């Protein structure tokens, strides 16, 4: 497989997705955009699933780089990462949804790309579990913002600050795991 041609196809696919949305991301539409016939794309990508994985990988790479930079350059690293995450989601809504609204095609992603995107947040909050909790908050807020779910008078900046403040203290202790439930005697 020609890496440069596969990369060119992935770039064109991402542009198509970002400009026209997920329904436009078809092999036929992509081929037309590239000025080739759809069957010729299969020499470089095995199908739509692998095409989407290439686009997701580019998004994860870009997001990881942006979050790393935000963590290094922002005053409060957690707030800077959250701001950058939100900026990415709002700035690339179709890509963001492709990356987050269904199972991640891990079997088709380059090794380490998911870890690259997660590393800045893990580095700031200290544990994978805590990073997952912060990510769930940021993803929920971003997703709700993208679909216009908040009332028009909602102060989203205040909601973000409150949510992040909840993660500002020391990690909560791990709760005891109940091994079995016997019910009332």
URTAHU-V458992 format. One line per field, one symbol per residue. burial: b if it has 16 or more other C-alpha atoms within 10 Angstrom, else e. Layout:
BEGIN
burial->???
END
This chain:
BEGIN
burial->eeeeebeebbebbbbbbbeebbeebbbebbbeeeeeebeebeebbeeeebbbbbbbbbbbbebbebbbbbbeeeeebbbbbbbbbbebbbeebbbbbbbeeeeeeeeebeeebbebbbbbbbebbeeeebbeebbebbbebbbebbeeeeeeeeeeeeebeeebeebeeeeeeeeeeeeeeeeee
END
